[in-house]
Structure formats: structure tokens, C-alpha cells
Amino acid sequence: MPFDLSDESRYDRTRLRQWARGSARSAGVDRRDLLKLLAVGAAAGSLGLGAAGTAAASGTAAAAPGILKPLPPEFFTLRGTNAETNFAALRGTGPLTPVDRFFVRNHTSTPRIDTAAWRLEVWGDGLAGGPVGFSYEQVRALRPVERTLFIECAGNGRSFYATQQGQAVTGTPWTLGAIGVARWRGARLSDVLRLAGVSPGAVDVLPRGLDDEVVANGVNLGRVRRPLPLEKALDDVLLAYEMNGQPLPADHGGPVRLVVPEWVGISSIKWVGDIEVSSRPLYSPWNTDMYRLFGPEHPAQGSAPLARQTLKSAFELELGAAVPLHRTRLLTGRSWSGAAAVTRVEVSTDGGRRWQRARLHDAARRGGWVRWSVPWTPRTAGATALLARATDATGRTQPETSVHNTQGYLFDAVVRHPVTVV
């Protein structure tokens, strides 16, 4: 390749140009159908996949179709086929998100896969030989790697475009709970690819899930898949089979999923069943129309596909909580960034007029979050807003407003957390 494509933004911009001029192959969907979907996306700003609807305040749904694990209301807000973690339920849980409180993002529903029968097929013209299959035990027999990393949906924070900025968006109306941090254990994807015989001419790697096929606007998009450049696939990507020391649960991609550090959550394909290794650039619907930015602040044809997640902070407190007057309490929360380690967090308890620095309880590092706290003794009764803003090692601080896009991705502004002092 003429330059390093392990950076997602550079990679996706390159592949988008190649796909537009016909030199990148649309993997599994006819090019005319993708062009039709792009036209729909540019005009309407969304395919309306998953649990759609405007990002207004949303009540708890009666059920989350297709999710297998229990979803108690004290832990989750249900949003169609998805379950959002209530941040207040993370208070006191430590740096890792317990599996029973880890959010669930499903494009369709959680499949039930027999671990003993599961196989990973690696195939494509980017291999020196023919297809190579791996059983679950063969993957587990490879040299294991453990890493603590967050996975975050690209639409996390989407609802605040509407409720805080007064701007309409489409898609699942997440607040800030579409993120979780886990200790992942698995094999390096690079080890599997090398055993399969990846050739010097390979350029792209396309993992595909085993969940149901996705249909949008009358087009069958097939199973969820999103290509990776070979450089990234050979770098730090995991084929994870454990989560927080236990076999990977079905709702979180078990028996085996990808974990792609620092890239948006859609890249970490759940229930991976096959991986195409290609000597030609690849494209899929998950980085043509979906996971791009549309709207007045972006190019008419949409932005390049999304890169890393943005900078965010969240309080471990219910939205609209009642707080006792003249009683000191310890406000706690978490901040994270997809670009670099969080190095500073500031908190305001009066709607943003004054700020104080929070105490950080974790060492700053990439790929995770930092827990923080600040004491607060309310002196005045009535409604107010708590604010938290983070700064990461690049020097970037959360802004007052986020640049709007019609699909509500990458919200990064300081969130006004309402409380009432009583």
C-alpha cells in the first residue's frame, strides 16, 4: 500500500474514494443497491436500522426482542432490540462493567450458537492457499492475550442532540449508556490470519457475523460486516472468547467476537463466523450509507465513514434525581475518549457558572475510562444541572455543543445532567 491504512479515518476515506470510482468491491451487495441506499441516506440521513425513531425522551419499553440475558429496569433502559446501561447502576462496580450491566446493541437479535459446533472459516483470494477452518478449541489453543478495552456504539449520546440542542436526529435514542469496559481474553487475529496463510498481496480483511440478515428499504444487506485494513488486522485486533474472566456470553458476541481497539463499536463484529481476506479493496453497507455523517455541516454526499469515538463524561446518578439540601454527597462518574487517555475532569454543580477539578481514581490510559469523584453540598433548593467535562492527552476538551448530523452520531458536548435539590 502507498501509505499506512491502520488509521480508520484515513483507511475509510481511501476506500470510499475507491468504491465511488469502482475500484473497491462491494462485498455481498449489488453496487446498484448500494448506490440506491446512498441516495436515500443523503436525502433522509438514515437507513432507519435497528430501533429507529427520533431521539426524544424515551420511556422504558415492555421488552427487548431477541436479547437473552435478564434486563432488570434498575440496570437497563430498553430501546427496541437494544438495552442501554443505566449509568447510576455502575456506581461502586469498579473499573470493569459487570456482564449483567453491559449494554446490548443488536441489529437484529442474539443468535443461539452451539460452541462445540462453531467454526471460523478464513477464506478469500488474499490467502496463499484455499479456505482454512478453525474450531473453538483451536482458537483457544493459540497464545492468549488479555486487554481491558471499552466498546461504544457510534450513536452513544444521540438523544442529547434533540433534548439539549433542539436538533432532530434518527436512530436509537441512547443517552450515555451505550458503552461498556471489559477485560477481554482471546487470540490475536494476526495469529489466525498467519496460520491461514495470508499472502503478501492481501489488502483487506472482512469479518462477518452469524446473526440474522439485515433488510433496509427493501434491500437485503446480508449479515453485519465491516472491512478492516490488513495493517489493523495484523496489529491489535482480538478474537475474544472470554469477557471479565468468563466464557463470552451470547448477547455480547459469544462464542467468539472481534474486539477492535479504538475503533467505533460496529467494527467489533459479534458472533464472527467467517473472515474474507481480499487482494482487492472491500466495501460493505456498514461503511457506505451507515456510520457516516449527513447534514448541513457535512458534504452533500456524506462524510467519510466514522473513525474513532469522541470524548464523553457521565455521572453515576439518575437523570432528574432528587438531592437533599445541605447534605454533602460524593458525586461520581466516568470519562473516556476514543483518541487518547483522559487526563483531567472538571465538574460544575451550578449549571456551568463555576467549575472544580475532580479527583481521578484510575491511571490515565488509552482504551478505557477513568472514574472520578467530587464532593458537593447543595446550598440552594430547586432545579439545577450538574456538568462534567473531560480533557484527554491530545489537549481536547469537551465542547459546549456538538456538531449536528442527521443520524445523531458522535455526540461529544458536555451533558447537562438535571437534578432537583430538596
C-alpha positions in Angstrom: 0.0 0.0 0.0 1.3 3.6 -0.7 0.8 4.5 3.0 -0.3 3.2 6.4 -4.0 2.5 6.5 -4.2 1.3 10.1 -5.8 4.7 11.0 -9.5 4.2 10.4 -10.2 7.7 9.2 -7.5 7.5 6.5 -8.5 4.0 5.6 -12.2 4.7 5.2 -11.6 7.9 3.2 -9.4 5.9 0.8 -11.8 3.1 0.5 -14.7 5.5 -0.1 -12.9 7.1 -3.0 -12.0 3.7 -4.4 -15.6 2.4 -4.1 -17.0 5.5 -5.7 -14.9 5.1 -8.8 -15.4 1.3 -8.9 -12.0 0.1 -7.8 -13.2 -1.2 -4.4 -15.6 -4.2 -4.4 -18.9 -4.1 -2.7 -18.8 -7.3 -0.6 -22.1 -9.1 -0.7 -24.5 -6.3 -2.0 -25.0 -5.3 -5.6 -23.4 -1.9 -6.4 -26.7 -0.5 -7.7 -28.4 -1.3 -4.5 -25.7 0.4 -2.5 -25.9 3.5 -4.7 -29.7 3.5 -4.1 -29.1 3.3 -0.4 -26.6 6.1 -0.6 -29.1 8.3 -2.3 -31.7 7.5 0.4 -29.1 8.3 3.1 -28.0 11.6 1.6 -31.6 12.7 1.3 -33.0 11.4 4.6 -29.9 11.0 6.6 -30.6 7.5 7.8 -31.4 3.9 6.8 -33.6 3.6 9.9 -31.9 0.4 11.0 -32.3 -1.1 14.5 -34.6 0.5 16.9 -35.4 3.7 15.0 -37.2 6.9 16.0 -36.4 10.4 16.8 -34.1 10.9 19.7 -36.6 12.4 22.1 -37.1 11.3 25.7 -37.9 7.6 25.7 -39.7 5.6 28.3 -38.8 2.0 29.1 -40.1 -0.5 26.5 -42.0 -3.5 27.6 -39.4 -5.9 26.1 -36.2 -6.0 24.1 -36.9 -8.7 21.4 -34.0 -11.1 20.9 -31.9 -10.4 24.0 -31.3 -13.4 26.1 -30.0 -12.2 29.4 -32.2 -10.7 32.2 -32.8 -6.9 31.8 -33.9 -5.6 35.2 -35.1 -2.0 35.0 -32.7 -0.8 37.6 -29.8 -1.8 35.3 -31.2 -1.1 31.8 -33.4 1.1 29.7 -34.8 -0.9 26.8 -34.7 0.6 23.4 -36.3 -1.7 20.8 -33.8 -4.6 20.1 -31.2 -2.9 22.3 -30.6 -2.4 26.1 -28.9 0.7 27.4 -27.0 0.6 30.7 -28.3 3.0 33.3 -25.2 4.8 34.5 -26.4 5.0 38.1 -26.2 1.2 38.2 -22.4 1.4 37.7 -21.8 3.3 40.9 -19.4 1.2 43.1 -18.9 -1.5 40.5 -15.2 -0.9 39.9 -13.4 -0.2 36.6 -14.9 -3.1 34.7 -18.6 -3.2 33.6 -20.2 -6.3 35.1 -21.6 -8.5 32.4 -25.1 -8.3 33.8 -25.0 -4.5 33.3 -23.1 -4.3 30.0 -25.2 -2.7 27.2 -26.5 -4.7 24.3 -26.5 -3.4 20.7 -28.2 -5.8 18.2 -29.0 -5.1 14.6 -31.4 -8.0 14.7 -31.5 -10.5 17.6 -29.0 -12.6 19.6 -28.4 -15.9 17.8 -28.0 -19.1 19.8 -24.8 -20.7 18.7 -23.5 -24.1 19.8 -19.9 -23.5 20.9 -18.9 -27.1 20.1 -20.2 -26.8 16.6 -18.9 -23.3 15.9 -16.2 -22.9 13.3 -14.4 -19.9 11.9 -13.7 -20.1 8.2 -11.0 -17.9 6.8 -11.2 -17.6 3.0 -10.6 -15.4 0.0 -8.1 -14.6 -2.8 -5.8 -12.9 -0.2 -4.7 -16.3 1.1 -1.9 -18.2 -0.4 -4.0 -21.4 -0.4 -7.6 -22.4 0.0 -10.0 -21.8 2.9 -8.9 -22.7 6.4 -11.3 -23.6 9.2 -10.7 -23.2 12.9 -12.7 -24.8 15.7 -13.4 -23.1 19.0 -10.8 -25.3 20.8 -8.2 -24.5 18.1 -8.7 -20.7 18.6 -8.5 -21.2 22.4 -5.2 -23.2 22.0 -3.5 -20.2 20.4 -1.4 -17.9 22.6 -3.9 -15.9 24.6 -3.9 -12.1 25.1 -5.9 -10.1 27.7 -6.7 -6.4 27.3 -9.1 -4.0 29.1 -10.9 -2.0 26.5 -14.2 -0.2 26.0 -16.7 -0.9 23.3 -19.0 2.0 22.5 -21.9 2.4 20.0 -21.3 5.2 17.5 -24.7 6.7 18.5 -24.0 6.9 22.2 -25.4 10.2 23.5 -27.6 10.6 20.4 -30.7 11.7 22.4 -28.9 14.9 23.5 -29.0 16.4 20.0 -32.8 16.6 20.5 -33.2 17.2 24.2 -30.2 19.5 24.7 -29.6 21.1 21.3 -33.1 21.0 19.9 -32.0 19.2 16.7 -33.9 16.3 15.2 -32.0 13.1 14.6 -32.9 9.5 13.7 -31.9 6.2 15.3 -31.9 4.6 18.8 -32.2 7.4 21.4 -29.3 6.5 23.6 -28.4 8.7 26.5 -24.8 7.8 27.6 -25.1 4.1 28.5 -24.2 2.5 25.1 -20.7 1.8 26.4 -19.0 -0.8 28.5 -15.5 -1.6 29.6 -14.4 -5.3 29.9 -11.4 -7.4 30.3 -11.3 -9.3 27.0 -9.3 -12.6 26.6 -8.7 -14.1 23.2 -6.4 -14.9 20.3 -4.7 -12.4 18.2 -6.4 -12.1 14.8 -2.9 -11.8 13.3 -2.1 -15.3 14.6 -5.2 -16.8 12.9 -4.5 -15.0 9.6 -0.9 -16.1 9.5 -1.9 -19.7 10.2 -4.4 -19.4 7.4 -1.6 -18.3 5.0 -2.3 -14.6 4.4 -0.5 -13.6 1.2 1.7 -10.5 0.5 -1.0 -9.3 -1.9 -3.8 -9.1 0.7 -5.1 -5.6 1.5 -8.5 -6.0 3.3 -10.0 -8.3 5.9 -13.8 -8.6 6.2 -15.2 -10.3 9.3 -18.9 -11.3 9.2 -21.3 -12.1 11.9 -23.6 -15.1 12.3 -26.7 -13.1 13.3 -29.7 -12.7 11.0 -29.5 -10.8 7.7 -30.5 -7.2 7.8 -33.1 -5.7 5.5 -33.4 -2.0 4.9 -35.5 0.0 2.4 -36.3 -3.3 0.6 -32.7 -4.3 0.2 -31.2 -7.4 1.9 -27.9 -6.2 3.2 -26.8 -9.6 4.4 -25.2 -10.2 7.8 -23.4 -7.4 9.6 -19.8 -7.0 8.4 -17.3 -4.2 8.1 -13.8 -4.4 6.5 -10.5 -3.8 8.2 -7.2 -2.9 6.5 -4.7 -5.7 6.7 -2.4 -3.4 8.8 -5.0 -3.0 11.5 -6.0 -6.7 11.4 -2.4 -7.7 11.9 -1.8 -5.1 14.7 -4.0 -5.3 17.8 -7.4 -6.9 17.0 -8.6 -9.8 19.2 -10.8 -12.8 18.5 -12.3 -12.7 22.0 -13.8 -15.7 23.7 -13.8 -14.5 27.3 -15.3 -11.4 29.0 -14.3 -10.5 32.5 -12.9 -14.0 33.1 -16.0 -15.9 31.9 -16.9 -17.5 28.5 -18.2 -14.8 26.2 -22.0 -14.6 26.7 -24.3 -14.9 23.7 -25.6 -11.3 23.9 -22.1 -10.0 23.7 -20.9 -12.0 20.8 -20.3 -15.5 22.1 -18.8 -17.8 21.4 -16.3 -15.6 19.6 -16.3 -11.9 18.6 -13.9 -9.3 17.3 -12.6 -6.6 19.6 -11.1 -3.8 17.6 -9.3 -1.3 20.0 -10.1 2.4 19.5 -12.5 2.0 16.5 -16.2 2.6 16.7 -18.3 -0.3 18.1 -19.6 -1.5 14.7 -16.1 -2.7 13.9 -16.1 -5.2 16.7 -18.2 -7.7 14.9 -20.2 -10.0 17.2 -20.7 -13.8 16.6 -18.0 -13.8 14.0 -18.3 -16.8 11.7 -16.1 -16.2 8.7 -13.4 -13.8 7.6 -12.7 -12.9 4.0 -9.1 -12.0 3.1 -9.1 -10.0 -0.1 -6.5 -8.8 -2.6 -8.8 -6.0 -3.6 -10.3 -3.2 -1.5 -13.6 -4.1 0.0 -16.7 -2.1 1.0 -19.9 -3.0 2.8 -23.2 -1.2 3.6 -21.8 -0.6 7.1 -19.3 2.0 5.8 -21.1 3.4 2.8 -24.5 4.7 4.0 -24.4 3.6 7.6 -21.9 5.1 10.1 -21.3 8.3 8.1 -22.3 11.9 8.8 -25.1 13.6 6.9 -26.5 17.1 7.3 -25.8 20.8 6.6 -22.4 20.8 8.3 -21.2 17.8 6.2 -20.6 17.2 2.5 -23.7 16.7 0.4 -22.8 13.0 -0.2 -22.0 12.5 3.4 -18.7 12.4 5.3 -16.2 9.6 5.2 -17.2 6.7 7.4 -16.8 7.2 11.1 -13.4 6.9 12.8 -12.7 6.7 16.5 -15.3 7.6 19.1 -15.3 11.0 20.8 -14.8 12.4 24.3 -17.6 12.0 26.9 -18.4 12.1 30.6 -21.3 10.7 32.6 -22.5 10.9 36.2 -23.3 7.8 38.1 -26.6 9.3 39.1 -30.2 9.1 37.8 -31.3 11.9 35.4 -33.7 14.1 37.4 -32.5 12.7 40.8 -33.7 14.4 44.0 -30.7 15.6 46.1 -31.1 16.6 49.8 -30.3 20.2 50.7 -27.3 20.9 53.0 -26.2 17.3 52.9 -22.7 16.5 51.5 -22.6 13.8 48.9 -19.9 12.4 46.7 -20.7 12.9 43.1 -19.1 10.1 41.0 -18.8 9.4 37.3 -16.7 8.2 34.4 -15.0 9.9 31.4 -13.4 8.4 28.3 -12.0 9.2 24.9 -11.5 7.3 21.7 -8.4 9.3 20.8 -6.3 9.3 24.0 -6.2 8.8 27.7 -8.4 11.2 29.8 -6.1 13.4 31.9 -8.5 15.9 33.5 -12.1 16.1 34.5 -13.9 19.2 35.8 -17.4 19.3 37.4 -19.9 22.2 37.8 -22.8 21.9 40.2 -24.4 25.2 39.3 -25.2 24.8 35.6 -21.8 25.8 34.4 -21.0 29.0 36.2 -18.2 27.6 38.3 -16.0 24.5 37.8 -13.9 22.4 40.1 -11.4 19.7 39.3 -12.5 16.2 40.1 -10.3 13.6 41.7 -9.3 10.8 39.3 -9.4 7.3 40.6 -7.7 5.4 37.7 -4.4 5.9 35.9 -4.9 7.6 32.6 -4.6 5.1 29.7 -6.0 4.6 26.2 -8.8 2.2 25.6 -10.5 2.5 28.9 -12.2 5.1 31.1 -11.3 6.9 34.3 -13.6 7.0 37.3 -13.7 10.3 39.2 -15.4 12.0 42.1 -16.1 15.4 43.7 -17.9 16.3 47.0 -20.9 18.5 46.8 -23.0 20.2 49.5 -26.1 21.8 47.9 -26.8 25.2 49.5 -29.9 26.3 47.5 -33.1 24.4 46.9 -34.6 24.0 43.4 -33.7 22.7 40.0 -30.1 22.8 38.7 -27.8 21.0 36.3 -24.7 19.0 37.0 -22.0 19.2 34.3 -18.8 17.2 33.8 -16.2 17.9 31.1 -13.1 15.9 30.3 -9.8 16.7 28.6 -7.7 14.0 27.0 -4.0 13.7 26.4 -4.3 15.3 23.0 -5.4 18.5 24.8 -9.0 18.3 23.5 -11.8 19.3 25.9 -15.5 18.5 25.6 -17.3 21.4 23.8 -20.5 23.2 24.8 -22.3 21.9 21.7 -21.8 19.1 19.3 -21.8 19.5 15.5 -25.1 18.2 14.3 -25.6 15.3 11.9 -29.0 13.8 11.0 -28.2 10.2 12.2 -27.0 11.5 15.6 -23.6 10.1 15.8 -20.5 11.1 17.8 -22.2 13.4 20.3 -19.4 14.9 22.4 -20.8 18.0 24.1 -20.9 18.5 27.9 -24.2 16.9 29.0 -26.4 18.9 31.4 -27.5 16.4 34.0 -30.7 17.7 35.7 -31.2 17.3 39.4 -33.5 18.9 42.0 -32.3 20.0 45.4 -35.0 19.3 48.0 
